[in-house]
């Protein structure tokens, strides 16, 4: 008889490794002889009878003390007590735990963090594998929105800096967090550090995060995957009223980049920083996410560090990545920021601002390229078939080379009615780059560092807004439009 595999942690893709003869179990059987069908059938019958003969293998707990004792075994299926449990310290998954499944009681289970909760997180796991957490609630206490937290000092991990998180996973592999609800968490509901193979599925986050002492967001409140957390999936999550970033990856420049991740089919509403940020990563897919009211409430935006809101943000060195089929409405800042993005795809995204200008005090460009990270070059980016509507200045700020900008629709641009003169709100760099804030697509020589902007393809785009018959596609004085392919763009002047 061959190997049996039935770990409670999330395994391979749906249906993989499942026995055709006995589909109730995620098993793999191998019989190298002619009696294989009969042996498989007998094994299936035995497996189906085992729970009745030996119990269902679930450790059911009725108190927090029992829950701690059961979890300390580091394996098996553990059912939480029903009702609320007030934590005075973390529920710790033991190091080297493997195959542990902690689930809610059918009547509901809630972990509660009191005002003086002293530890890193409600649940802490370090150096575990095949862990599954499912179905319960984690509720914090957030009577005061202000905290002593700003961003961590450089090279300090977020996991070492913040306390009062929801679930903290470190140095682990194959972790599933599914159908867990978080509310009033002061720091991060889910924080994964140096972890591979984490699945965050159908998680609900509401009213989380805090402000710094100045009343600005300190980035807390959402899902953070940091310090080369890789092979991750964040899907079908609902995140609302978060003061910092909703979903993001972060690694310092001295750390390996995150690699191989999917952020898809999430719903995000009312965030004061970024809906999604990809930082220092490779081979990431961000698709079919929907977000609204990005940069709300405006008073919580971190203007002191110029952390203006973005629907889909980028930082560090990001390549071989795709931003596809995402939908953003009411974005008080940029819609898509490509600072550090190269050799990737931005396609079929929608960015819509249809309220009056007063609703968007930090409104800016629609899509922005940048190259602040010194080891990357803005090149080989395909920006195609996007709909961008309602931004203060241009639809696209472009730097670098061999980028393709095709079939995009940029509507209701230049809401500030910048003319290149001393128009209020339009004076930035007017003396040296008069076309910067009024052009529909602007080609620049610097996105943080000097760069040659040439050999780009800009064609078949629609560009509409005040003055777009004159300022449709512009450039800085030292960027020559003729060094790029510019063809078949439709430029439409609008008076509003």
C-alpha positions in Angstrom: 0.0 0.0 0.0 1.2 3.5 -0.8 1.2 6.7 1.0 -1.8 8.4 2.7 -1.9 12.2 2.9 -4.7 13.9 4.8 -3.3 17.1 6.4 -5.8 19.5 7.8 -3.9 22.4 6.3 -4.8 23.8 2.9 -3.2 21.4 0.3 -2.7 21.6 -3.4 -5.2 23.2 -5.8 -8.9 22.2 -5.7 -9.3 18.4 -6.2 -5.6 17.6 -6.5 -4.5 14.4 -4.8 -8.1 13.3 -4.2 -8.9 9.6 -4.5 -11.4 8.7 -7.3 -12.6 5.6 -5.4 -13.0 7.3 -2.0 -13.5 11.0 -2.7 -14.4 11.8 0.9 -10.7 11.8 1.8 -7.9 13.8 0.3 -5.8 10.6 -0.2 -3.4 9.1 -2.7 -3.3 5.3 -3.0 -1.1 3.2 -5.1 -1.4 -0.6 -5.7 0.9 -2.0 -8.3 -1.1 -5.2 -8.8 -4.3 -6.6 -10.3 -6.1 -6.5 -6.9 -5.8 -2.7 -6.7 -9.6 -2.0 -7.3 -10.7 -4.4 -4.6 -8.1 -3.1 -2.2 -9.0 0.5 -2.8 -12.7 -0.3 -2.2 -11.9 -2.1 1.1 -9.7 0.7 2.2 -12.4 3.2 1.5 -14.9 1.2 3.6 -12.5 1.1 6.5 -11.8 4.8 6.3 -15.5 5.6 6.3 -16.0 3.4 9.3 -13.0 4.7 11.3 -14.7 7.8 12.7 -17.7 5.8 14.0 -15.4 3.2 15.5 -12.8 5.5 17.1 -14.6 8.9 17.4 -14.3 11.8 15.0 -10.8 12.8 16.1 -11.9 16.3 17.1 -10.8 17.8 20.4 -13.7 19.9 21.6 -13.0 22.5 24.3 -15.2 24.3 26.7 -12.8 26.9 28.2 -9.9 29.0 27.2 -7.6 26.9 29.4 -8.7 23.8 27.6 -8.2 25.5 24.2 -4.7 26.5 25.2 -3.9 22.9 26.3 -5.3 21.4 23.1 -3.5 23.8 20.8 -0.2 23.2 22.7 -0.2 19.6 21.3 0.6 21.2 17.9 -1.5 18.8 15.7 -5.0 17.5 15.2 -8.4 19.2 15.0 -9.3 21.5 17.8 -12.7 23.1 18.2 -12.9 26.4 20.2 -15.3 26.9 23.0 -18.5 28.7 22.1 -19.0 32.3 23.0 -16.4 35.0 23.9 -13.0 34.4 25.4 -11.1 37.4 26.9 -7.4 37.0 26.2 -4.8 38.3 28.7 -2.0 36.9 26.5 -1.5 35.4 23.0 -2.9 32.0 22.0 0.4 30.5 20.9 0.8 27.8 18.3 3.8 25.8 19.4 7.0 26.0 17.3 7.2 23.1 14.8 3.5 22.4 15.0 2.3 20.5 12.0 -1.1 19.6 10.8 -3.1 21.7 13.3 -6.6 22.8 12.5 -8.3 25.3 14.9 -11.9 26.0 14.1 -14.8 27.8 15.7 -17.6 26.2 17.6 -20.7 25.7 15.5 -22.5 28.2 17.8 -19.7 30.8 17.3 -16.4 31.6 18.9 -14.8 35.0 19.5 -11.4 35.9 20.8 -11.5 39.3 22.5 -8.4 41.6 23.1 -8.9 43.9 26.1 -7.7 47.5 26.2 -4.5 46.5 28.0 -3.7 43.4 25.9 0.1 43.2 26.1 1.2 40.8 23.4 1.9 40.8 19.6 -1.4 39.2 18.5 -4.4 37.2 19.6 -2.9 34.2 17.8 0.8 33.8 17.3 2.5 31.1 15.2 6.3 30.9 14.5 7.9 28.1 12.6 4.8 26.0 11.9 3.5 24.2 8.9 0.1 23.0 7.6 -1.8 25.2 10.0 -5.5 26.0 9.4 -7.5 28.6 11.3 -11.2 28.9 10.4 -14.6 30.3 11.2 -14.1 32.4 14.4 -14.0 36.1 15.2 -11.2 38.3 16.7 -12.4 41.5 18.2 -10.1 44.2 19.7 -10.8 47.3 21.8 -10.3 50.6 20.1 -11.7 53.3 22.2 -9.0 55.8 21.2 -8.1 56.0 17.5 -4.8 57.6 18.3 -1.7 55.6 19.2 2.1 56.1 19.6 2.7 54.2 16.4 4.1 55.8 13.2 5.9 53.7 10.6 8.6 51.4 12.0 12.3 52.6 12.0 14.1 51.5 8.8 14.9 47.7 8.8 12.6 47.0 11.7 10.0 44.5 10.7 6.4 45.4 11.2 6.0 42.1 13.1 8.6 43.3 15.7 7.2 46.8 15.9 3.4 46.5 16.3 1.5 44.8 19.0 -2.3 44.1 19.4 -2.5 42.4 16.0 -5.1 39.8 15.1 -3.2 36.8 13.8 0.6 36.9 13.4 2.4 34.2 11.4 6.2 34.1 11.2 8.7 31.8 9.4 6.0 29.3 8.5 4.6 27.4 5.5 1.3 26.2 4.2 -1.0 28.3 6.4 -4.8 28.8 5.8 -6.9 31.5 7.4 -10.4 31.2 6.2 -13.8 32.7 7.2 -12.2 34.6 10.1 -13.8 38.0 11.0 -11.8 40.9 12.5 -13.0 44.1 14.1 -11.5 46.9 16.1 -8.0 45.6 15.8 -5.6 48.4 16.6 -2.7 47.2 14.4 -3.0 44.5 11.7 -5.8 41.9 11.6 -3.5 39.6 9.6 0.3 40.0 9.5 2.5 37.4 7.8 6.3 37.6 8.1 8.7 35.4 6.1 6.0 32.9 5.4 5.4 30.8 2.2 2.2 29.2 1.0 -0.3 31.3 3.0 -3.9 31.4 1.9 -6.2 34.1 3.3 -9.6 33.3 2.1 -13.0 35.0 2.7 -11.8 37.0 5.7 -13.8 40.0 6.9 -12.1 43.1 8.3 -14.0 46.1 9.6 -13.2 49.2 11.6 -9.5 48.4 12.1 -6.3 50.4 12.4 -5.2 53.5 14.4 -3.7 56.9 13.8 -0.5 58.5 14.9 -0.4 61.3 17.5 -0.9 63.9 14.7 -4.1 62.2 13.7 -2.8 60.7 10.5 -2.9 57.1 9.5 0.1 54.9 10.4 -0.6 52.3 7.7 -2.4 49.9 10.1 -5.7 48.2 9.7 -5.5 45.6 6.9 -3.6 42.6 5.7 0.2 42.8 5.6 2.5 40.3 4.0 6.0 41.3 4.8 9.7 40.4 4.4 9.6 38.1 1.4 6.3 36.3 2.3 5.8 34.4 -0.9 3.5 32.0 -2.8 0.5 33.7 -1.1 -3.1 34.1 -2.0 -5.5 36.7 -0.7 -9.0 36.1 -2.2 -12.7 36.8 -1.6 -12.0 39.1 1.4 -14.2 42.0 2.5 -12.3 45.0 4.0 -14.0 48.2 5.1 -13.3 51.3 7.1 -9.6 50.7 7.5 -7.3 53.6 8.4 -4.2 52.4 6.6 -3.6 50.0 3.7 -6.2 47.4 3.0 -3.9 44.7 1.4 -0.2 45.0 0.9 3.2 43.4 0.5 6.3 45.0 2.0 9.9 44.0 2.1 13.0 46.2 2.8 15.5 46.6 0.1 17.9 44.4 2.0 15.4 41.5 2.0 14.5 39.1 -0.8 11.5 40.2 -2.7 8.1 38.5 -2.3 7.5 36.1 -5.2 4.5 34.3 -6.6 1.3 35.8 -5.2 -2.3 36.4 -6.1 -4.6 39.1 -4.7 -8.0 38.6 -6.4 -11.7 39.1 -6.0 -11.5 41.2 -2.9 -13.9 44.0 -1.9 -12.5 47.1 -0.3 -14.3 50.2 0.9 -13.3 53.3 2.8 -9.5 53.2 3.4 -7.4 56.2 4.3 -4.2 55.1 2.5 -4.0 52.5 -0.3 -6.5 49.9 -1.3 -3.8 47.6 -2.5 0.0 48.0 -2.5 2.6 45.7 -4.1 6.0 46.5 -2.6 9.3 44.9 -3.6 8.0 41.8 -5.3 8.0 39.7 -8.4 5.4 37.5 -10.2 2.4 38.9 -8.5 -1.1 39.0 -10.0 -3.7 41.5 -8.8 -7.0 40.9 -10.5 -10.8 41.5 -10.2 -10.6 43.5 -7.0 -13.2 46.2 -6.4 -12.5 49.2 -4.2 -14.3 52.5 -3.4 -13.7 55.6 -1.3 -9.9 55.4 -1.3 -8.4 58.3 0.8 -11.4 58.5 3.1 -11.8 60.1 5.6 -9.5 62.8 4.2 -8.5 64.0 7.7 -6.7 60.6 8.2 -4.6 60.9 5.1 -0.9 61.0 6.0 -0.1 64.3 4.3 2.9 64.8 6.7 4.9 62.1 4.9 3.2 62.7 1.5 1.6 59.2 1.6 -1.3 60.2 -0.6 -3.9 57.6 -1.3 -3.7 55.2 -4.3 -6.1 52.6 -5.5 -3.3 50.2 -6.6 0.2 51.3 -5.5 3.7 50.0 -6.2 7.0 50.5 -4.4 10.5 49.1 -4.6 11.3 46.8 -7.4 8.3 45.0 -9.0 8.4 43.0 -12.2 6.7 40.2 -14.1 3.5 41.4 -12.4 0.0 41.9 -13.8 -2.7 44.4 -12.6 -5.8 43.3 -14.5 -9.5 43.9 -14.4 -9.6 45.9 -11.1 -12.3 48.5 -10.5 -11.8 51.6 -8.4 -14.3 54.4 -7.7 -13.9 57.6 -5.7 -10.1 57.7 -5.5 -8.8 60.8 -3.7 -5.3 60.6 -5.1 -3.8 58.5 -7.9 -5.6 55.5 -9.2 -2.6 53.4 -10.2 1.0 54.2 -9.1 3.7 52.4 -11.0 6.7 53.5 -8.9 9.2 50.7 -9.3 7.0 48.7 -11.8 8.7 47.3 -14.9 8.4 44.4 -17.3 4.7 43.9 -16.5 1.1 44.5 -17.5 -1.6 47.0 -16.5 -4.7 46.2 -18.4 -8.5 46.6 -18.3 -8.6 48.4 -15.0 -11.3 51.0 -14.3 -10.8 54.2 -12.3 -13.9 56.5 -11.9 -14.3 59.8 -10.0 -17.7 61.3 -10.7 -18.3 63.4 -7.6 -17.6 67.1 -7.5 -14.0 68.3 -7.0 -14.8 69.2 -3.3 -15.0 65.5 -2.6 -11.4 64.9 -3.6 -9.0 67.3 -1.9 -5.9 65.1 -2.8 -6.9 64.3 -6.4 -3.9 64.0 -8.8 -2.9 62.1 -11.9 -4.7 58.9 -13.0 -1.7 56.6 -13.7 1.8 57.5 -12.6 5.2 55.9 -13.5 8.1 56.3 -11.1 11.6 55.1 -10.6 12.6 56.0 -7.0 14.1 52.6 -6.4 17.7 52.8 -7.7 18.1 49.3 -9.1 15.1 49.3 -11.5 14.4 50.9 -14.8 10.9 51.8 -16.0 10.7 49.7 -19.1 8.6 47.1 -21.0 5.3 48.0 -19.3 2.1 47.5 -21.2 -0.7 49.9 -20.2 -3.7 48.8 -22.3 -7.4 49.1 -22.4 -7.9 51.0 -19.1 -10.7 53.4 -18.4 -9.6 56.4 -16.3 -12.1 59.1 -15.6 -12.1 62.3 -13.4 -8.6 63.4 -12.3 -7.2 66.7 -11.4 -4.3 66.7 -13.9 -3.4 64.3 -16.6 -4.4 60.7 -17.2 -0.9 59.3 -17.4 2.6 60.5 -16.3 5.1 58.5 -18.3 8.9 57.9 -17.9 11.3 55.3 -19.2 11.5 53.4 -22.5 9.9 50.6 -24.5 6.6 51.0 -22.8 3.3 50.6 -24.7 0.3 52.8 -24.0 -2.5 51.6 -26.2 -6.3 51.8 -26.4 -6.8 53.5 -23.0 -9.7 55.9 -22.5 -8.8 59.0 -20.4 -11.9 61.0 -19.6 -12.7 64.2 -17.6 -9.0 65.1 -17.2 -7.5 68.5 -16.1 -10.4 69.1 -13.6 -8.3 71.9 -12.1 -8.3 73.7 -15.5 -4.5 74.1 -15.4 -3.3 76.3 -18.2 0.4 76.6 -17.5 -0.1 80.0 -16.0 -0.5 80.9 -12.3 -3.8 79.1 -11.9 -4.5 78.2 -8.3 -3.4 74.6 -7.6 -1.5 74.4 -10.9 1.8 76.1 -10.2 4.0 73.2 -9.5 7.1 73.4 -11.8 5.3 75.7 -14.2 8.4 77.7 -15.0 10.4 74.7 -16.1 7.7 72.2 -17.2 4.6 74.2 -18.2 2.9 71.2 -19.7 3.2 68.9 -16.6 -0.2 69.4 -15.0 -2.2 70.2 -18.1 -1.3 67.4 -20.5 -3.5 64.4 -20.9 -0.4 62.1 -21.3 2.9 63.7 -20.1 6.4 62.4 -20.9 8.9 63.3 -18.2 12.6 63.0 -17.7 12.5 62.1 -14.0 10.2 59.9 -11.9 12.3 60.2 -8.8 15.6 59.8 -10.7 16.7 61.0 -14.1 15.8 58.7 -16.9 15.8 58.7 -20.7 12.1 58.7 -21.9 12.1 57.4 -25.5 11.1 54.5 -27.7 7.6 54.3 -26.2 4.5 53.5 -28.2 1.5 55.8 -27.5 -1.4 55.0 -29.8 -5.1 54.5 -30.2 -5.9 56.3 -26.9 -8.9 58.6 -26.2 -7.9 61.7 -24.2 -10.7 64.1 -23.1 -10.8 67.2 -20.9 -10.3 71.0 -20.9 -7.6 72.0 -23.4 -7.0 68.5 -24.7 -7.2 69.7 -28.3 -4.0 71.7 -27.5 -2.3 69.7 -24.6 -3.3 66.2 -25.4 0.2 64.7 -25.3 3.0 66.8 -23.9 6.5 66.5 -22.7 9.2 68.2 -20.7 11.5 70.5 -22.7 14.3 67.9 -22.7 12.1 64.9 -23.8 11.5 64.8 -27.5 8.1 63.4 -28.6 9.6 62.4 -32.0 11.7 59.8 -30.2 8.5 57.9 -29.4 5.8 56.4 -31.6 2.7 58.5 -31.2 -0.2 57.7 -33.5 -4.0 57.6 -33.9 -4.8 59.2 -30.5 -8.2 60.9 -30.2 -7.9 64.2 -28.4 -11.2 65.8 -27.3 -11.6 69.3 -25.8 -14.2 69.7 -23.0 -15.3 72.9 -21.3 -16.3 71.5 -17.9 
